[in-house]
Amino acid sequence: MMASSSSTTTMPTSSSDDDDNNNDAVKISLDEKEESISSTSTSSIDIVDNLLKMRYACNRFTPSSSNEEVIQLALDALDVARRAPSGFNVQPYKLLLVSSEEQKAEMAKYCAGRNADRVRDSDCTAVFLADQESSREYRNYQSMLSDTNKNNKNWIGWKFWKLQFIIALFSSGYPLPRFLRVPISFLLRLSVSVFDLFFGRWIVIPTLGSAETWSTKNTVLVAASYMIACSGRGLTTCPMEGINARGVRRALNIPRRYKIPLIIATGARAYTPDSKDEEIDDVGMEHGKPGTQLQTPRYPRKDVVYSNTFGNSA
């Protein structure tokens, strides 16, 4: 007669149980990842929103002999602003930061009204230059593309020149003297408009702009990015267009191929955030103050932001 065994037999775990456990672990991992992404996204949204709300046009700057720390922060802001998008990554602009007392005084001579004070008093002023002959940079452009994509042979030979032709078509930035470039650009745009008139129903014809229009659109994206980058570094800015561009070009030795859509004074504001003084300029316009409580007004969203069709409020 055999004695019964007192040991307990362990049943093997089924593969389906393992699968369930693995699925649960994966689900928990995904949930944690989504929560992390959501948290990061919310944090990023708050940061960007606050920077946009902090930005305002500073009407008066504390007279400064150009603080080196501020200048370096402005240079860093210009550098990161270059990440702004541009058509075909051509980057048809140059960025000039004016900080020496001599050059600030010289440039201020060609700034209207209180703009001259802002240029003189601020630590530095960023001058944004839109290149109307961006095709002249084709060698640098090809070198940049080749260095970035060493294994891509598209930037060598006819494919690169095909790209250059398309860029020239959209930008009108032909490497020609102005007396040739302007009429050629006009005739080409007129031809495209006529072609669109007759064949636009069947073929999508892009609307072409002048060299100034195309390069300016790309340049102001950098300027906007610069102001936001300055806000993140605790610098105040004031974008200005009341200048004599010809005089500024002469004062700063800027070639004629560059247009100056705007300049941005950068530095420390003249008043503290809790100041009672109003930020009112020489034409009576209030510019607001730092923070979210004293922002300048904007039209109601329903009058500006539309959904799907023009006039349909979002």
C-alpha positions in Angstrom: 0.0 0.0 0.0 1.5 3.2 -1.1 1.5 6.2 1.2 0.0 9.4 -0.2 2.3 12.2 -0.9 2.0 15.3 1.3 3.7 17.5 -1.3 1.5 20.0 -3.3 1.7 19.8 -7.0 2.3 23.3 -8.7 0.3 23.8 -11.8 2.2 25.4 -14.7 1.3 28.9 -15.7 -0.4 29.1 -19.0 1.0 31.2 -21.8 -2.3 33.1 -22.0 -1.7 34.3 -18.4 1.8 35.4 -19.4 0.4 37.3 -22.3 -2.2 39.0 -20.1 0.5 40.1 -17.6 2.7 41.4 -20.5 -0.2 43.3 -22.0 -1.0 44.8 -18.6 2.7 45.9 -18.2 2.7 47.3 -21.7 -0.6 49.2 -21.0 0.8 50.6 -17.8 4.0 51.6 -19.6 2.0 53.3 -22.4 -0.3 55.0 -19.9 2.8 56.4 -18.1 4.3 57.5 -21.4 1.1 59.3 -22.5 0.8 61.0 -19.0 4.5 62.1 -19.3 3.9 63.4 -22.9 0.7 65.2 -21.8 2.5 66.7 -18.8 5.4 67.9 -21.0 3.0 69.2 -23.7 1.0 71.2 -21.1 4.2 72.6 -19.6 5.4 73.6 -23.1 2.1 75.2 -24.0 2.2 77.3 -20.8 5.7 78.4 -21.4 5.1 79.5 -25.0 1.8 81.2 -24.1 3.4 83.1 -21.3 6.3 84.3 -23.5 3.8 85.5 -26.1 1.8 87.4 -23.4 5.0 88.8 -21.9 6.1 90.4 -25.2 5.1 94.0 -25.6 6.5 97.0 -27.5 8.6 98.9 -25.0 8.2 102.6 -25.5 11.1 103.9 -23.4 14.4 102.3 -22.6 16.7 103.0 -19.7 19.6 105.0 -21.3 22.5 102.5 -21.5 26.1 102.4 -22.6 25.4 99.0 -24.1 25.6 96.4 -21.4 27.8 93.5 -22.6 25.6 90.9 -20.9 22.5 92.2 -22.6 24.3 92.3 -26.0 25.3 88.7 -25.6 21.7 87.7 -24.7 20.5 89.5 -27.8 23.0 87.7 -29.9 21.9 84.4 -28.5 18.3 85.4 -29.3 19.2 86.2 -32.8 21.0 82.9 -33.2 18.1 80.8 -32.0 15.7 83.0 -34.1 17.5 81.7 -37.2 15.6 78.4 -36.6 12.5 80.2 -38.1 11.2 78.6 -41.3 12.2 80.0 -44.7 11.2 79.0 -48.2 13.3 76.1 -49.5 15.5 76.9 -46.5 17.1 79.6 -48.5 17.3 82.0 -45.5 17.2 85.2 -47.6 18.2 87.6 -44.9 21.1 89.0 -42.9 20.9 90.1 -39.2 22.8 93.0 -37.9 23.1 93.9 -34.2 24.1 97.5 -33.6 25.5 98.2 -30.1 28.4 100.7 -30.3 27.6 104.2 -29.1 28.9 105.7 -32.3 26.9 103.5 -34.6 23.7 103.9 -32.5 24.0 107.7 -32.7 24.6 107.5 -36.4 21.6 105.2 -37.1 19.4 107.3 -34.8 19.8 110.2 -37.2 17.6 108.3 -39.7 14.9 107.3 -37.3 11.7 109.2 -37.0 10.3 110.7 -33.8 10.9 108.8 -30.6 12.4 105.9 -32.6 15.6 107.8 -32.5 15.5 107.9 -28.7 14.9 104.1 -28.5 17.9 103.4 -30.7 20.1 105.7 -28.7 18.9 104.6 -25.2 18.5 100.8 -25.8 21.5 98.5 -25.3 21.4 97.4 -28.9 19.2 97.4 -32.0 18.7 94.4 -34.3 18.5 95.4 -38.0 16.7 92.9 -40.2 17.8 92.8 -43.8 15.8 91.1 -46.5 18.0 89.9 -49.4 16.4 90.7 -52.8 19.1 88.9 -54.7 19.3 85.7 -52.7 20.3 83.6 -55.7 23.7 85.2 -55.4 24.3 82.9 -52.4 23.9 79.8 -54.5 27.4 78.5 -53.8 26.9 78.9 -50.0 23.5 77.3 -50.3 24.8 74.3 -52.2 27.7 73.9 -49.7 25.2 74.0 -46.8 23.0 71.3 -48.4 25.9 69.1 -49.3 27.4 69.3 -45.8 24.1 68.4 -44.2 23.3 65.6 -46.6 26.7 64.1 -47.4 25.2 60.9 -48.8 22.6 62.7 -51.0 23.8 63.4 -54.5 20.8 65.6 -55.4 22.8 68.7 -54.5 25.3 68.0 -57.3 24.6 68.6 -61.0 21.4 69.2 -62.8 19.1 68.5 -59.8 20.6 71.3 -57.8 20.2 73.7 -60.8 16.6 72.6 -61.1 16.1 73.5 -57.5 17.8 76.9 -58.1 15.5 77.6 -61.0 12.4 76.9 -58.8 13.8 79.1 -56.0 14.5 81.9 -58.5 11.0 81.6 -59.9 9.4 82.0 -56.5 11.8 84.5 -55.0 12.5 86.7 -58.0 15.9 87.0 -56.4 17.9 86.9 -59.6 21.6 87.7 -59.3 21.3 90.6 -61.7 21.6 94.4 -61.4 18.4 96.1 -60.3 17.6 97.7 -63.6 17.5 94.2 -65.2 16.1 92.3 -62.2 13.0 94.4 -61.6 11.6 94.4 -65.2 12.4 90.7 -65.7 10.6 89.9 -62.5 7.6 92.0 -63.5 7.3 90.5 -67.0 7.6 87.0 -65.6 4.9 87.6 -62.9 2.7 89.2 -65.6 3.1 86.2 -67.8 2.3 83.8 -65.0 -0.8 85.8 -64.2 -2.0 85.8 -67.8 -1.4 82.0 -68.0 -3.4 81.5 -64.8 -6.2 83.6 -66.2 -6.6 81.2 -69.2 -5.5 77.9 -67.7 -5.9 78.3 -63.9 -9.2 76.3 -64.1 -7.3 73.2 -64.9 -3.7 73.8 -63.6 -2.7 75.1 -60.2 -0.5 78.2 -60.9 1.2 79.5 -57.8 0.9 83.3 -57.2 4.4 84.9 -57.5 5.5 87.9 -55.6 8.3 90.4 -56.1 11.8 89.8 -54.7 11.1 92.3 -51.9 7.8 90.7 -50.9 9.3 87.1 -50.8 12.4 88.0 -48.9 10.5 90.2 -46.5 8.0 87.4 -45.7 10.9 85.2 -44.7 12.7 87.9 -42.8 9.8 88.9 -40.5 9.4 85.3 -39.4 12.9 85.6 -37.9 12.1 89.0 -36.4 9.0 87.6 -34.7 11.0 84.7 -33.3 13.7 87.1 -32.1 11.2 89.0 -30.0 9.9 85.9 -28.4 13.4 84.7 -27.7 14.2 88.0 -26.1 11.2 87.7 -23.9 12.4 84.4 -22.7 15.7 86.0 -21.8 14.2 88.9 -19.8 14.8 91.5 -22.5 12.3 94.0 -23.7 11.9 94.9 -27.4 10.3 97.5 -29.6 9.8 96.8 -33.4 10.0 99.9 -35.5 9.5 100.7 -39.1 9.6 104.5 -38.9 13.1 104.8 -40.4 14.8 106.3 -43.5 16.1 103.0 -45.0 18.5 104.7 -47.4 20.1 106.7 -44.6 20.3 103.6 -42.3 22.0 101.6 -45.2 24.5 104.4 -45.7 25.2 104.7 -42.0 25.8 101.0 -41.5 27.4 100.2 -44.9 24.6 97.9 -46.0 24.5 97.0 -49.7 21.5 98.2 -51.8 20.4 94.6 -52.5 19.0 94.5 -48.9 15.7 96.0 -47.9 15.1 96.9 -44.2 11.5 95.9 -43.3 12.0 96.7 -39.6 14.5 97.2 -36.8 14.0 96.1 -33.2 15.4 98.1 -30.2 16.4 95.8 -27.4 17.3 96.4 -23.8 15.9 97.2 -20.3 12.7 99.2 -20.0 12.8 102.6 -18.3 10.1 101.8 -15.8 9.6 99.0 -13.3 6.6 96.7 -13.8 4.6 98.4 -11.0 5.2 101.9 -12.3 2.2 104.2 -12.5 3.6 105.8 -15.6 1.8 105.0 -18.9 3.7 103.5 -21.9 2.4 106.1 -24.4 4.4 107.1 -27.5 4.6 110.4 -29.3 1.4 109.8 -31.3 -0.6 108.9 -28.2 -0.6 105.2 -28.6 -0.4 103.1 -25.4 2.0 100.2 -25.7 1.1 98.2 -22.6 3.3 96.9 -19.9 4.8 93.5 -18.9 2.6 90.8 -17.7 -0.9 89.7 -18.6 -3.0 92.4 -16.8 -2.1 95.4 -18.9 -1.9 94.1 -22.4 -2.8 96.3 -25.3 -6.3 95.5 -26.7 -7.0 93.1 -29.6 -10.1 92.7 -31.7 -12.5 90.0 -30.5 -11.5 86.6 -31.7 -14.8 86.1 -33.6 -13.8 89.1 -35.8 -10.4 87.8 -36.7 -10.3 84.0 -36.5 -12.5 82.1 -38.9 -13.2 78.5 -39.5 -13.3 76.7 -42.9 -14.6 79.8 -44.8 -14.0 83.5 -44.6 -16.4 85.2 -42.2 -17.4 82.0 -40.4 -16.3 82.6 -36.8 -14.3 79.8 -35.2 
